[in-house]
Amino acid sequence: MPKVGMQPIRRRQLIDATLDTINEVGINDATIAQIARRAGVSTGIISHYFKDKNGLLEQRCATLRVNYVMPWLPA
């Protein structure tokens, strides 16, 4: 049974690991295995939360948009 409250923590951990991996090897060479290893989780966890690499990248872009673009937009 999954631990209660772990989903937001895991999602954040995976999103951060994705950015670190992309910064290191580039977006085309970043693999699910590399991201999972950097995050300290199994590749299955990524599939569980994001379905695939594209889902993870989409979430990463959404996070960047909310954190860095939205604050600059006029109200």
C-alpha positions in Angstrom: 0.0 0.0 0.0 1.4 3.4 -0.9 2.3 5.8 1.9 -0.2 8.6 2.5 1.0 11.9 1.2 3.9 10.6 -0.9 2.4 11.5 -4.3 3.2 15.2 -4.2 6.7 14.5 -2.8 7.4 11.9 -5.5 6.1 14.0 -8.3 8.3 16.9 -7.2 11.3 14.6 -6.8 10.8 13.2 -10.3 10.3 16.6 -11.9 13.5 17.9 -10.3 15.4 14.8 -11.4 14.2 15.3 -14.9 15.5 18.9 -15.1 18.9 17.8 -13.6 19.2 14.9 -16.1 18.2 17.1 -19.1 20.8 19.7 -18.0 23.4 17.0 -17.8 22.8 14.9 -20.9 20.3 16.9 -23.0 16.6 16.3 -23.7 17.2 13.8 -26.5 19.6 11.6 -24.5 17.7 11.8 -21.2 16.1 8.4 -20.4 13.5 7.2 -17.9 16.2 5.0 -16.4 18.6 8.0 -15.8 15.8 10.1 -14.3 14.7 7.3 -12.0 18.2 6.6 -10.9 18.8 10.3 -10.1 15.6 10.4 -8.2 16.3 7.2 -6.4 13.2 5.4 -7.5 12.2 2.6 -9.9 11.3 3.3 -13.5 7.8 1.9 -12.7 7.2 4.9 -10.4 7.6 7.3 -13.3 5.1 5.3 -15.3 2.7 5.3 -12.4 2.8 9.1 -12.0 3.4 10.3 -15.5 2.8 7.4 -17.9 6.0 8.0 -19.9 8.8 10.4 -20.6 6.6 12.7 -22.5 4.1 13.0 -19.6 7.0 13.8 -17.3 8.3 16.5 -19.7 4.9 18.0 -20.1 4.6 18.3 -16.3 8.0 19.8 -16.1 7.1 22.4 -18.7 3.8 23.2 -16.8 5.8 23.6 -13.6 8.2 26.0 -15.2 5.4 28.0 -16.7 3.6 28.3 -13.3 6.8 29.2 -11.4 8.6 31.4 -13.9 6.2 32.7 -16.6 3.0 33.3 -14.8 4.4 35.7 -12.1 5.5 38.0 -15.0 2.2 38.2 -16.7 0.1 41.3 -16.0 -2.9 40.7 -13.7 
